[in-house]
Amino acid sequence: MAESDRRNEDDRAERTIRALETGTLSVLFLALVVIGLAQIGFRNFAGMALPWADGAMRAIVLWLAMLGGVVATGRLRHIRIDLVERWLPPGGVVWLRRGVFGATSLVCLALTWTSLDIVSLEYEFQAIAFLNVPNWVVQVIVPIGFGMMAARFMAWAFAPPKGEVLPVSTREPSE
């Protein structure tokens, strides 16, 4: 009974996280569309533009890209090249993917560290992206996103995800 309760709580937590991810991406995308359409409307019909709209749209695109990347990796929908996997037995695929997940985690950690340096420089300069929003606030999603991806890939290196991604043999069954 306790095991099924824990599974139900895990399923509920996963559904909640997915709903938050989807909701956040939807709100950002809707904001991007609304600001873009307003900008077009103001330029075409009023002969003026919203001075902050271009900066806001650039910021939203950055946030959409990073959050989309985090969501894609979390759902194992990121870009993968499985050139070698088709010739390996399922056990070999598991170990290959563990190594790839570990290496990918290290790359994401390096990107996290580098982007933290960039954000700290932007914090020192105190440049404004749009309205009164500093550049560093817009860019802080980059180290957060890469950090989340690094943590997820490192966890998968030690405990690979179950299901459709591990292990899969793409070889034709022998008859």
Contacts in CASP RR format, 6 or more apart in sequence:
PFRMAT RR
TARGET T0000
AUTHOR 0000-0000-0000
METHOD contacts of the structure
MODEL  1
MAESDRRNEDDRAERTIRALETGTLSVLFLALVVIGLAQIGFRNFAGMAL
PWADGAMRAIVLWLAMLGGVVATGRLRHIRIDLVERWLPPGGVVWLRRGV
FGATSLVCLALTWTSLDIVSLEYEFQAIAFLNVPNWVVQVIVPIGFGMMA
ARFMAWAFAPPKGEVLPVSTREPSE
21 67 0 8 1.000
21 70 0 8 1.000
21 71 0 8 1.000
24 67 0 8 1.000
25 64 0 8 1.000
25 67 0 8 1.000
25 68 0 8 1.000
25 71 0 8 1.000
28 60 0 8 1.000
28 63 0 8 1.000
28 64 0 8 1.000
28 67 0 8 1.000
29 64 0 8 1.000
31 60 0 8 1.000
32 57 0 8 1.000
32 60 0 8 1.000
32 61 0 8 1.000
32 64 0 8 1.000
35 50 0 8 1.000
35 53 0 8 1.000
35 56 0 8 1.000
35 57 0 8 1.000
35 60 0 8 1.000
36 53 0 8 1.000
36 57 0 8 1.000
38 50 0 8 1.000
38 53 0 8 1.000
39 49 0 8 1.000
39 50 0 8 1.000
39 53 0 8 1.000
39 54 0 8 1.000
39 57 0 8 1.000
42 48 0 8 1.000
42 49 0 8 1.000
42 50 0 8 1.000
43 49 0 8 1.000
52 130 0 8 1.000
52 131 0 8 1.000
53 130 0 8 1.000
54 130 0 8 1.000
55 129 0 8 1.000
55 130 0 8 1.000
56 130 0 8 1.000
56 131 0 8 1.000
58 129 0 8 1.000
58 138 0 8 1.000
59 129 0 8 1.000
59 130 0 8 1.000
59 133 0 8 1.000
59 138 0 8 1.000
62 138 0 8 1.000
62 139 0 8 1.000
62 141 0 8 1.000
62 142 0 8 1.000
63 138 0 8 1.000
63 141 0 8 1.000
66 141 0 8 1.000
66 142 0 8 1.000
66 144 0 8 1.000
66 145 0 8 1.000
66 146 0 8 1.000
67 141 0 8 1.000
67 145 0 8 1.000
69 78 0 8 1.000
69 145 0 8 1.000
69 149 0 8 1.000
70 145 0 8 1.000
70 148 0 8 1.000
70 149 0 8 1.000
72 78 0 8 1.000
73 149 0 8 1.000
73 152 0 8 1.000
73 153 0 8 1.000
74 152 0 8 1.000
76 161 0 8 1.000
76 164 0 8 1.000
76 165 0 8 1.000
82 170 0 8 1.000
84 96 0 8 1.000
85 93 0 8 1.000
85 96 0 8 1.000
85 97 0 8 1.000
85 168 0 8 1.000
85 170 0 8 1.000
86 170 0 8 1.000
86 171 0 8 1.000
87 171 0 8 1.000
88 96 0 8 1.000
89 169 0 8 1.000
90 167 0 8 1.000
90 168 0 8 1.000
90 169 0 8 1.000
91 167 0 8 1.000
92 167 0 8 1.000
93 166 0 8 1.000
93 167 0 8 1.000
93 168 0 8 1.000
93 169 0 8 1.000
94 160 0 8 1.000
94 166 0 8 1.000
94 167 0 8 1.000
97 156 0 8 1.000
97 160 0 8 1.000
97 165 0 8 1.000
97 166 0 8 1.000
98 156 0 8 1.000
98 157 0 8 1.000
98 158 0 8 1.000
98 160 0 8 1.000
99 157 0 8 1.000
101 153 0 8 1.000
101 154 0 8 1.000
101 156 0 8 1.000
101 157 0 8 1.000
101 160 0 8 1.000
102 153 0 8 1.000
102 154 0 8 1.000
102 156 0 8 1.000
102 157 0 8 1.000
104 149 0 8 1.000
104 153 0 8 1.000
105 149 0 8 1.000
105 150 0 8 1.000
105 151 0 8 1.000
105 153 0 8 1.000
105 154 0 8 1.000
105 157 0 8 1.000
106 150 0 8 1.000
108 146 0 8 1.000
108 147 0 8 1.000
108 149 0 8 1.000
108 150 0 8 1.000
108 153 0 8 1.000
109 146 0 8 1.000
109 147 0 8 1.000
109 150 0 8 1.000
111 142 0 8 1.000
111 146 0 8 1.000
112 143 0 8 1.000
112 145 0 8 1.000
112 146 0 8 1.000
112 147 0 8 1.000
112 150 0 8 1.000
113 143 0 8 1.000
115 139 0 8 1.000
115 142 0 8 1.000
115 143 0 8 1.000
115 146 0 8 1.000
116 143 0 8 1.000
118 139 0 8 1.000
118 142 0 8 1.000
119 136 0 8 1.000
119 139 0 8 1.000
119 140 0 8 1.000
119 142 0 8 1.000
119 143 0 8 1.000
120 136 0 8 1.000
122 134 0 8 1.000
122 135 0 8 1.000
122 136 0 8 1.000
122 139 0 8 1.000
123 134 0 8 1.000
123 136 0 8 1.000
125 135 0 8 1.000
126 134 0 8 1.000
127 134 0 8 1.000
127 135 0 8 1.000
128 134 0 8 1.000
128 135 0 8 1.000
129 135 0 8 1.000
129 137 0 8 1.000
129 138 0 8 1.000
160 166 0 8 1.000
END
